[in-house]
Amino acid sequence: MFLRRAASLSLLISLALASTARAGTIGREQDIVDLKLGQRVLVDDGTCPAGQVKEVRGAKMTDNGVARTSSCVPRYGPKTK
């Protein structure tokens, strides 16, 4: 009984964490309002070379909130508007 509850709880926790780390695509970095720790957002603002898109991540907690980092990553699939 205990093992089944522990397995169910761990499944719920992993599903919650996976949903907060999902990436979405937006057009401008200024449109990111509330970035969560571990969240990744793809920004298609033309600052990266051809075939790549900027990925903004919630990197670590600071006194002022979540610190952001960004890097260019390969673009997967066709470009969307």
Backbone as ProteinMPNN parsed JSONL, in Angstrom:
{"seq_chain_A": "MFLRRAASLSLLISLALASTARAGTIGREQDIVDLKLGQRVLVDDGTCPAGQVKEVRGAKMTDNGVARTSSCVPRYGPKTK", "coords_chain_A": {"N_chain_A": [[0.826, -1.187, 0.0], [1.897, 1.258, 0.858], [4.01, 1.541, -0.98], [2.656, 1.812, -3.39], [1.336, 4.264, -3.029], [3.558, 5.942, -2.773], [4.68, 5.662, -5.312], [2.634, 6.767, -6.876], [2.65, 9.394, -5.931], [5.236, 10.22, -6.673], [4.953, 10.104, -9.452], [3.028, 12.121, -9.906], [4.507, 14.368, -9.062], [6.628, 14.378, -10.913], [5.202, 14.817, -13.288], [4.214, 17.391, -12.804], [6.582, 18.874, -12.694], [7.557, 18.483, -15.279], [5.652, 19.813, -16.817], [6.091, 22.476, -16.151], [8.533, 22.996, -17.254], [8.303, 23.096, -19.955], [8.839, 24.287, -23.273], [7.94, 27.269, -25.003], [7.206, 29.26, -27.92], [7.913, 32.604, -28.653], [7.805, 35.999, -29.964], [9.322, 38.203, -29.048], [11.768, 38.946, -26.537], [11.031, 40.631, -24.502], [8.387, 40.058, -24.089], [8.227, 38.011, -22.286], [6.892, 37.516, -19.297], [6.554, 36.312, -16.683], [8.86, 34.379, -15.81], [9.641, 31.162, -14.81], [11.619, 29.211, -12.5], [13.761, 27.028, -14.107], [12.179, 26.957, -16.366], [11.901, 27.065, -19.941], [11.993, 29.157, -22.729], [11.451, 29.72, -26.108], [12.663, 32.198, -28.214], [11.986, 33.936, -31.038], [13.477, 36.206, -32.393], [15.265, 36.967, -34.324], [17.939, 37.329, -33.629], [19.739, 35.265, -33.556], [21.897, 33.068, -35.53], [21.114, 31.746, -38.878], [18.892, 29.0, -38.904], [18.866, 28.65, -36.207], [17.51, 29.421, -32.943], [16.791, 31.675, -30.249], [17.106, 30.603, -26.899], [15.693, 31.192, -23.863], [16.246, 30.814, -20.462], [15.1, 30.139, -17.14], [17.373, 30.454, -14.809], [18.559, 30.598, -12.11], [17.667, 31.281, -8.666], [17.468, 34.552, -7.35], [17.778, 37.435, -5.182], [16.105, 39.242, -6.378], [14.36, 37.758, -7.858], [13.933, 35.373, -10.507], [16.867, 34.632, -12.219], [17.85, 35.137, -15.589], [19.142, 33.304, -18.375], [20.5, 33.104, -21.678], [20.827, 31.502, -24.863], [21.791, 30.485, -28.195], [20.093, 27.963, -29.895], [19.636, 24.955, -31.874], [17.098, 25.161, -34.379], [14.102, 23.394, -34.517], [12.021, 21.879, -36.794], [9.674, 23.628, -39.018], [9.786, 27.227, -39.459], [7.646, 29.238, -37.514], [5.026, 31.704, -37.363]], "CA_chain_A": [[0.0, 0.0, 0.0], [2.783, 2.415, 0.944], [4.768, 1.657, -2.221], [1.766, 2.309, -4.433], [1.146, 5.695, -2.778], [4.824, 6.62, -3.08], [4.81, 5.682, -6.762], [1.665, 7.733, -7.376], [3.131, 10.722, -5.576], [6.388, 10.549, -7.507], [4.434, 10.341, -10.787], [2.422, 13.45, -9.905], [5.569, 15.369, -8.959], [7.359, 14.433, -12.181], [4.321, 15.448, -14.266], [4.173, 18.823, -12.51], [7.858, 19.465, -13.092], [7.659, 18.441, -16.736], [4.784, 20.82, -17.413], [6.636, 23.813, -15.954], [9.76, 23.15, -18.017], [7.976, 23.047, -21.369], [9.237, 25.474, -24.015], [6.991, 27.888, -25.904], [7.883, 30.195, -28.813], [7.357, 33.954, -28.722], [8.517, 36.845, -30.912], [10.235, 39.153, -28.407], [12.15, 38.565, -25.176], [10.293, 41.503, -23.581], [7.058, 39.488, -23.867], [8.298, 37.025, -21.21], [6.499, 38.263, -18.105], [6.78, 35.593, -15.433], [9.674, 33.207, -16.088], [9.816, 30.33, -13.618], [12.888, 28.508, -12.376], [13.797, 25.837, -14.941], [11.359, 27.109, -17.563], [12.609, 27.428, -21.164], [11.137, 29.824, -23.702], [12.126, 29.985, -27.367], [12.394, 33.553, -28.678], [12.326, 34.049, -32.45], [13.606, 37.641, -32.646], [16.232, 37.199, -35.382], [19.272, 37.625, -33.118], [20.598, 34.087, -33.719], [22.173, 32.73, -36.935], [20.116, 30.964, -39.605], [18.73, 27.632, -38.415], [18.879, 28.63, -34.748], [16.571, 30.293, -32.248], [17.264, 31.974, -28.901], [16.433, 29.912, -25.801], [15.824, 31.907, -22.595], [15.986, 29.88, -19.368], [15.119, 30.586, -15.754], [18.575, 29.734, -14.392], [18.708, 30.446, -10.664], [16.935, 32.243, -7.847], [18.213, 35.651, -6.76], [16.931, 38.241, -4.304], [15.154, 39.973, -7.219], [13.544, 36.818, -8.619], [14.625, 34.347, -11.279], [17.862, 35.147, -13.156], [17.7, 34.557, -16.916], [20.274, 33.109, -19.265], [20.029, 32.831, -23.028], [21.794, 30.983, -25.824], [21.208, 30.061, -29.463], [19.963, 26.507, -30.004], [19.108, 24.574, -33.201], [15.65, 25.258, -34.596], [13.512, 22.126, -34.942], [10.78, 22.053, -37.521], [9.586, 24.85, -39.819], [9.604, 28.49, -38.739], [6.254, 29.613, -37.35], [4.849, 33.137, -37.085]], "C_chain_A": [[0.871, 1.251, 0.0], [3.545, 2.63, -0.355], [3.907, 2.202, -3.351], [1.515, 3.804, -4.26], [2.4, 6.482, -3.121], [5.025, 6.715, -4.592], [3.853, 6.698, -7.382], [2.124, 9.16, -7.111], [4.314, 11.126, -6.442], [5.967, 10.809, -8.952], [3.814, 11.731, -10.89], [3.473, 14.551, -9.859], [6.307, 15.491, -10.284], [6.508, 15.064, -13.283], [4.257, 16.953, -14.053], [5.459, 19.503, -12.947], [8.009, 19.492, -14.604], [6.801, 19.52, -17.376], [5.326, 22.224, -17.217], [7.882, 24.043, -16.773], [9.523, 23.138, -19.523], [8.343, 24.367, -22.046], [8.088, 25.952, -24.89], [7.745, 28.886, -26.756], [7.15, 31.523, -28.826], [8.23, 34.791, -29.642], [9.534, 37.783, -30.296], [10.528, 38.712, -26.982], [11.408, 39.416, -24.144], [8.903, 40.978, -23.263], [7.045, 38.422, -22.773], [8.043, 37.765, -19.904], [6.921, 37.551, -16.829], [7.528, 34.303, -15.718], [9.924, 32.453, -14.794], [11.171, 29.64, -13.641], [12.829, 27.211, -13.179], [12.989, 25.928, -16.22], [12.23, 27.543, -18.743], [11.619, 28.029, -22.14], [11.969, 30.095, -24.943], [11.682, 31.344, -27.88], [12.889, 33.665, -30.111], [12.387, 35.531, -32.82], [14.678, 37.975, -33.677], [17.649, 37.487, -34.911], [20.236, 36.451, -33.279], [20.831, 33.812, -35.202], [21.054, 31.881, -37.554], [20.089, 29.525, -39.083], [18.757, 27.507, -36.903], [17.863, 29.621, -34.2], [17.097, 30.518, -30.841], [16.426, 31.23, -27.865], [16.73, 30.677, -24.513], [15.402, 30.955, -21.489], [15.96, 30.613, -18.041], [16.218, 29.823, -15.041], [18.68, 29.529, -12.887], [17.931, 31.533, -9.944], [17.894, 33.293, -7.304], [17.271, 36.401, -5.829], [15.843, 38.974, -5.092], [14.262, 39.062, -8.045], [14.402, 35.808, -9.344], [15.585, 35.023, -12.26], [17.733, 34.403, -14.475], [19.049, 34.346, -17.57], [19.715, 32.816, -20.644], [21.174, 32.317, -23.88], [21.048, 30.599, -27.092], [21.23, 28.544, -29.536], [19.415, 26.182, -31.394], [17.587, 24.676, -33.252], [15.159, 23.902, -35.102], [12.186, 22.401, -35.612], [10.757, 23.358, -38.293], [9.384, 26.078, -38.949], [8.118, 28.832, -38.705], [6.158, 31.092, -37.03], [3.91, 33.345, -35.949]], "O_chain_A": [[0.622, 2.19, -0.757], [3.714, 3.768, -0.793], [4.388, 2.974, -4.18], [1.484, 4.539, -5.247], [2.317, 7.568, -3.695], [5.49, 7.739, -5.093], [4.226, 7.413, -8.312], [1.997, 10.03, -7.972], [4.381, 12.268, -6.897], [6.565, 11.655, -9.617], [4.054, 12.442, -11.866], [3.34, 15.562, -10.549], [6.585, 16.604, -10.732], [7.042, 15.777, -14.133], [4.246, 17.714, -15.021], [5.422, 20.596, -13.511], [8.547, 20.457, -15.148], [7.197, 20.09, -18.392], [5.052, 23.097, -18.04], [8.266, 25.195, -16.975], [10.486, 23.168, -20.29], [8.177, 25.437, -21.46], [7.349, 25.144, -25.453], [8.825, 29.327, -26.365], [5.93, 31.574, -28.987], [9.295, 34.335, -30.059], [10.518, 38.132, -30.948], [9.659, 38.173, -26.298], [11.182, 38.961, -23.023], [8.295, 41.397, -22.278], [5.974, 37.97, -22.368], [8.879, 38.55, -19.456], [7.584, 38.148, -15.981], [6.912, 33.246, -15.855], [10.364, 33.033, -13.802], [11.79, 29.507, -14.697], [11.945, 26.385, -12.955], [13.103, 25.055, -17.08], [13.185, 28.3, -18.567], [10.536, 27.484, -22.356], [13.07, 30.638, -24.848], [10.487, 31.623, -27.974], [14.082, 33.506, -30.37], [11.483, 36.056, -33.471], [14.976, 39.15, -33.888], [18.492, 37.861, -35.726], [21.445, 36.637, -33.147], [20.057, 34.265, -36.044], [20.176, 31.373, -36.856], [21.134, 28.917, -38.852], [18.682, 26.402, -36.366], [17.417, 30.532, -34.898], [17.777, 29.653, -30.29], [15.198, 31.223, -27.936], [17.889, 30.796, -24.115], [14.33, 30.353, -21.559], [16.693, 31.58, -17.835], [16.028, 28.657, -14.696], [18.872, 28.402, -12.431], [17.582, 32.562, -10.522], [18.994, 32.97, -6.855], [16.1, 36.043, -5.702], [14.786, 39.29, -4.547], [13.477, 39.549, -8.858], [15.469, 35.427, -8.863], [15.175, 35.882, -13.04], [17.533, 33.189, -14.491], [19.985, 35.115, -17.35], [18.589, 32.336, -20.774], [22.337, 32.649, -23.653], [19.831, 30.411, -27.077], [22.254, 27.915, -29.273], [18.796, 27.038, -32.027], [16.889, 24.326, -32.301], [15.747, 23.333, -36.022], [11.327, 23.082, -35.052], [11.719, 24.125, -38.235], [8.871, 25.982, -37.834], [7.419, 28.735, -39.714], [7.097, 31.675, -36.489], [3.64, 34.486, -35.573]]}, "name": "protein", "num_of_chains": 1, "seq": "MFLRRAASLSLLISLALASTARAGTIGREQDIVDLKLGQRVLVDDGTCPAGQVKEVRGAKMTDNGVARTSSCVPRYGPKTK"}
